[in-house]
Amino acid sequence: EGRAEAERCLNCGYCCECYQCVEACGAGAVTLDTHRQQPETMSLNVGSVILASGAKAFDPSGMAEYSRHKSRDVLTSLEFERLLSASGPTMGHLVRLSDGAEPKSIAWLQCIGSRDVHHCGHGYCSSVCCMYAIKQAVIAKEHAGDELDCTIFYIDMRTHGKDFDRYREAAEEIHGVKFIRTRVPAIEVVEGRPYPIIDYVDEEGHPARAGYDLVILSTGLETDDDFKHLSAKFGFELTEGGFCSTDSFLPVHSPVKGLFACGTSLGPRDIPQSVIDAGAAAAAAGSLLAESRHTLTCVREIPAQRNTSGDRPRIGVFVCRCGINIAGVVDVVAVQDYAASLPYVEYVADNLYTCSQDTQEIITATIKEHNLNRIVVAACTPKTHEPLFQETLVNAGLNKYLFEMANIRNQDSWVHRKNPAAATEKAMDLVRMAVAKVALKEPVEDTELEVNRGVLVVGAGVSGISAALSLASQGYPVTIVEREPQPGGEAKKLHTTWKGENVKDRLQALLEALDENPMIDLACGTEIKSVEGFVGNFRTTLETPAGSRVVEHGAAIIAAGAREYTPSEYLYGHHDAVMTHLELDCVFMDDPGKLNGIENVAFIQCVGSREKKRPYCSRVCCTHTMESALKLKKHNPDCRIYVLYRDIRTYGERESLYRDARLAGIMFLRYDPEAKPKVSADGGRVRIEAYDPVLEQQFSIPADLLVLATAVIPRINEKLARLFKVTLNEDGFFSEKHAKLGPNEFASDGVYLCGMAHYPKPIDESVAQALAAASRACTLLSAGKVEVSGEVAAVDPVACSGCGVCIEICSYSAPSFKVDGPFAGRAEINPVLCKGCGLCTASCRSGAITLKGFAPEQILAMIEAM
């Protein structure tokens, strides 16, 4: 945008040094110094390079059939994203650009610049478009109201990520977003008509025509010429789609030693996978540079903490607009004015985004300028943003606990968006309560502890082994616990990866590396009996075939894997012609001759997944079917192969397998979940009957072999979750700390997550997440020390009655009885184990326990402020 604006400057395309841009830039991004900057050549001496060059959105301007040149109401998805943004051209107000009117209907056209070898040369799926189109439709309805008609035209709905299918269902059932399965060939714009026209063929094969106020082109991702130049300079290969080529078992390693890649440099992917790749690339670089660790470390300078003891409270209140998330509902100016009238408040401001970097710098400067000693931020959730604001206080020389957040987004604007007046009043209440509490807050200090350098990895599948090898290569001793007698996990049943690598050979190489590494202790046939301790200092008791043993470690990685669903439908277990994906892989490996002479083969997708009991996509099944079908076709070119599917989800460059399968003559027949295929025995064969909603007729397939694409289901993880004090989602997979910000971490410090224990995923993504988990563990271990929150419970031993209720109720085993001294038999709190949940404080009958930062007088002040 900046370059485009510069080219437009004075309509001449070059700088005449008038410096009007310096005067006009309110954000201060353009200054006299930056204006005078010249290109500079730098030479850096580094041990490794990470490619994180990203991708760009496909430009559909060259596709005349979509009438971009004829109508301002045909937008790309990126343009529409800016239209929804509070910092966009309409400040988040949803309007038609042609006439400024509010739209009554919006259509999204999927796969523009993706899955299209004819117009743009991009045969791959861009992976992100389906989800961002759904998100945009939901947000558009939130902006404009439920009466807005939102329709998404799609080929296959690729919501294959964790909880993505639930989001799609909520968009349809709760928000009223419409989904029409078709590919729109063109957009018609007729002079004199106020809206673009879409002609399409509906799911029943009937022609249809509709006009929409706005049409959004869901554009895909692509690399640019600069990336090709990088490839030539560094000497790494590109895939058919123009991305960095890597190996499934080394998913972030380029063929050039010391050169790693992450994010969309590796292919189209969303934020969670990009963050995981980034961690994996960091781990790979860390392994290479392990011997040089700490040799060039810079010590961060932290300002001395001001002594505020005895000072009168001087409170600063910062009210966030959060774009229109808050300001679209709450009258932020009224809240700001109200906050200025509260006791001890010396400074008030509102910000477009209080969490932005420039605002953090402003807050730091404001604290110093106005001598503020307590801060309230009225914004979003402290769950994600409190550490950021606390860091700002530290940079300003304040104790980070002299801070309070009022959540006027999640607890207010999001839940009261249809009642702005009440939402504004509630925001004032929340701010008033926060101010009343923070005025009584006192400085609290964190606890610092030494960290044990060992790591416990739970699970010896591909993910667990990869994490262990990464950690060991960086100098950390690892103990791997595997419940099965042999390592390898489910990968032992896989034939090849989607890229064609032989899994058996690659797994054997991993196992040999594991066996030869002196830093790794493998304990097979072993169960975890108990886990004690805390981040940096865990004690885990293992039940091994030789008896019990205790392992001390500073971090743990859960890589417990998942397993294939055992179906009860489609005659599985009752007919020899019916088998699962993994069973077919075993046939490929052990007895391929068994497949000779097979004439008809059928695959049924989504067996046990994407239904009421398991409403998630198992992510790997569609790709696995394409692999198996192509291998069968190669083994027996004359066999007829049918794939019965709901959506084909060969995301990213896996789309090439789908294209190859169609070119090979493999037939794809769609079915609806309300009319699942029926399978009956027909001698040595089975017969599949189903209804084709496209052809609108029943069909019958005699099959010599029926392969079921069964769901990936979690192992029984409840015990493991309880031992490590982590949570499971409703499907039984482990819940990450944050889908985007912490995709391989838990809320419990020092415990990390990877592989299929997190969610179904293929080998390359499992290995990447294993490396990312190892990277997060290294971040903890390499520091040597860990800081534990100061907001923990404390016991007054004089008031304690020794009843033991706190000990019974605590999920983290933080309270215990003193064993000696004058207060033996009274409770004490281990501050390292305490999570500050307040259960013990609330349950203490004698009032002996207080929670720092939540003292009774602070809570009472908040109540009185209501």
Helices and strands as residue ranges (DSSP letters): H 2-8, G 9-11, H 20-24, H 32-35, E 49-51, E 56-57, G 60-62, G 64-66, E 74-76, H 77-84, E 105-112, H 129-144, E 149-154, H 164-173, E 178-181, E 187-188, E 197-201, E 207-211, E 214-219, E 221-222, H 225-234, E 259-261, G 263-265, H 271-288, G 290-292, E 315-320, H 332-340, E 345-351, H 357-370, E 374-379, H 382-395, E 403-407, I 409-413, H 420-438, E 447-450, E 455-458, H 462-473, E 478-482, G 489-493, H 503-516, E 520-524, E 527-534, E 537-544, E 547-553, E 555-558, E 562-564, E 578-580, H 581-590, G 592-595, E 600-607, H 621-635, E 640-645, G 652-654, H 655-663, E 667-670, G 673-675, E 678-682, E 685-692, E 697-703, E 705-710, E 712-714, H 718-724, E 751-753, G 755-757, H 763-783, E 785-788, E 793-795, H 805-809, E 815-817, E 827-829, H 839-843, E 849-851, H 856-865
